[in-house]
Amino acid sequence: MSTPKPCFSDELMLAGWSETSTGGAKVTFFLPDAAALDVFRQMTVKKGNTAGQRFACVLVEIGDDEQPVTPDDAPKAATKGPYGDYYRKLGKTGWFNSTGVKTTFGANQITIKQHFYNAFHVDSLSKIRPSEFRSYVESYGLRWTLPNEQADAA
C-alpha cells in the first residue's frame, strides 16, 4: 500500500456546527483564503442522492501561540477578557468580512484577528478595550466600517 498524499493541509478556523434530523451532523470551517478552496472546486459534493467526496481527516486544535492545545491546557474561559460581548456583536454584523477591513487588515477573519492580537499584544480580542479598538480602526480611516452602535460604544 502506498502512502496517501494529502490533498489539503492548512490552518482552518471553526465557523460553526449544526445537527438536524434531515441533514445530520455538520461542521463548517473558514479557509485561510480563497485560493485554498481551489483543491475542492472540482470535487463531488453531497447533493440529493449523490454522495460527496470522502476524506480521512485529523484535526489538531492550536492555540494563539500556534502550538497544539493539549487536554491539560487551562480552559479557554480563563484566557478571555471582559469585552467579549462587544466583539461577538461586531462579528455578527459581518464586520470581519467587510471589504475595507479585509483590504486593510487581512484577507480573512484569521489574519484580521491575528493583526489585532499582534498590534495590541493580546491573545484574545476580548482583552482589547472597545474604545481603544475603535481608535485604532479610526486611525486607519475605517470608522465608517464600524456599525453605528459599535462606533459609539465606549
C-alpha positions in Angstrom: 0.0 0.0 0.0 1.4 3.4 -0.9 1.5 6.4 1.4 -1.5 8.6 1.0 -0.9 12.1 -0.3 -2.8 14.9 1.5 -5.0 16.9 -0.9 -5.2 19.7 1.6 -3.1 20.8 4.6 -3.5 24.3 6.1 -4.9 26.1 9.1 -8.7 26.3 9.5 -11.0 28.3 11.8 -14.2 26.7 13.1 -17.1 28.6 11.5 -19.9 26.6 13.0 -21.6 23.3 13.6 -25.1 22.0 13.4 -27.2 18.9 13.8 -30.6 18.4 12.2 -32.8 15.4 11.8 -32.7 15.8 8.0 -29.2 17.0 7.4 -27.3 15.1 10.1 -24.3 16.5 11.9 -22.2 19.1 10.0 -19.1 21.2 10.8 -18.1 24.2 8.7 -14.6 25.8 8.6 -13.2 29.1 7.3 -10.2 28.6 5.0 -7.3 30.9 5.1 -8.0 32.4 1.7 -10.0 31.8 -1.5 -7.0 30.0 -3.1 -7.2 27.3 -0.5 -10.7 26.4 -1.9 -9.2 25.5 -5.4 -8.5 21.9 -4.4 -12.2 21.3 -3.6 -13.7 23.1 -6.5 -13.7 20.0 -8.9 -14.7 17.5 -6.2 -18.1 15.9 -5.8 -20.4 17.4 -3.1 -23.4 15.7 -1.5 -26.5 16.7 -3.4 -29.7 14.8 -3.4 -28.9 11.1 -3.8 -25.3 11.8 -4.9 -22.6 11.1 -2.3 -20.0 13.7 -1.7 -16.2 13.2 -1.9 -14.9 11.3 1.2 -11.8 12.2 3.2 -9.8 10.9 6.1 -9.2 13.8 8.4 -7.2 14.6 11.5 -7.7 18.0 13.2 -5.5 19.3 16.0 -6.6 22.4 17.8 -3.9 25.1 18.0 -3.7 28.0 20.4 -2.9 31.6 19.6 0.8 30.6 20.2 0.5 28.3 17.1 1.2 25.3 19.4 -1.2 22.3 19.7 -3.6 22.6 22.6 -3.4 19.6 25.0 -6.2 18.4 27.3 -4.1 19.7 30.2 -4.3 23.3 29.0 -6.3 25.8 31.0 -9.9 26.2 30.0 -10.5 28.9 27.3 -12.6 31.0 29.6 -9.6 31.6 31.7 -7.8 33.4 28.9 -10.7 35.6 27.8 -11.1 39.2 28.7 -14.1 41.3 29.8 -15.0 42.7 26.4 -16.1 39.5 24.6 -19.7 40.7 24.0 -18.5 43.7 22.1 -16.5 41.5 19.6 -19.3 38.9 19.3 -21.7 41.6 18.3 -19.2 43.1 15.9 -18.7 39.7 14.3 -22.4 39.2 13.9 -22.6 42.4 11.9 -20.2 40.9 9.4 -17.5 43.5 10.2 -14.7 41.0 9.7 -15.9 40.2 6.2 -16.3 43.8 5.0 -14.2 44.9 2.1 -12.5 47.8 3.8 -11.5 45.7 6.8 -10.2 42.8 4.6 -8.2 45.1 2.4 -6.6 46.8 5.4 -6.1 44.1 8.0 -6.1 40.8 6.1 -7.8 38.5 3.7 -9.9 36.6 6.2 -11.0 36.5 9.8 -8.0 34.5 10.9 -5.4 37.0 9.6 -7.5 40.0 10.7 -7.7 38.8 14.3 -4.0 38.0 14.2 -3.3 41.6 13.1 -5.1 42.8 16.2 -3.5 40.3 18.5 -0.1 41.5 17.4 -1.0 45.2 17.4 -2.4 45.0 21.0 -0.1 42.3 22.3 -3.1 40.1 23.4 -4.2 36.5 22.8 -7.9 37.4 22.6 -9.9 40.3 21.1 -11.9 40.2 24.3 -9.0 41.7 26.1 -9.0 44.9 24.0 -11.0 47.8 25.4 -13.6 48.7 22.8 -12.7 52.4 22.9 -9.0 51.5 22.1 -10.1 49.2 19.3 -12.3 51.9 17.8 -9.5 54.5 18.0 -7.1 52.0 16.3 -9.6 51.3 13.5 -10.3 55.0 13.1 -6.5 55.6 12.8 -6.7 53.6 9.5 -9.6 55.8 8.3 -12.1 52.9 8.8 -14.6 54.4 11.3 -17.2 54.0 8.6 -16.8 50.2 8.7 -18.0 50.1 12.3 -21.7 49.7 12.8 -23.2 52.8 14.5 -23.7 51.1 17.9 -20.2 49.7 17.7 -18.7 53.1 16.6 -20.5 54.8 19.5 -19.7 52.1 22.2 -17.3 53.1 25.0 
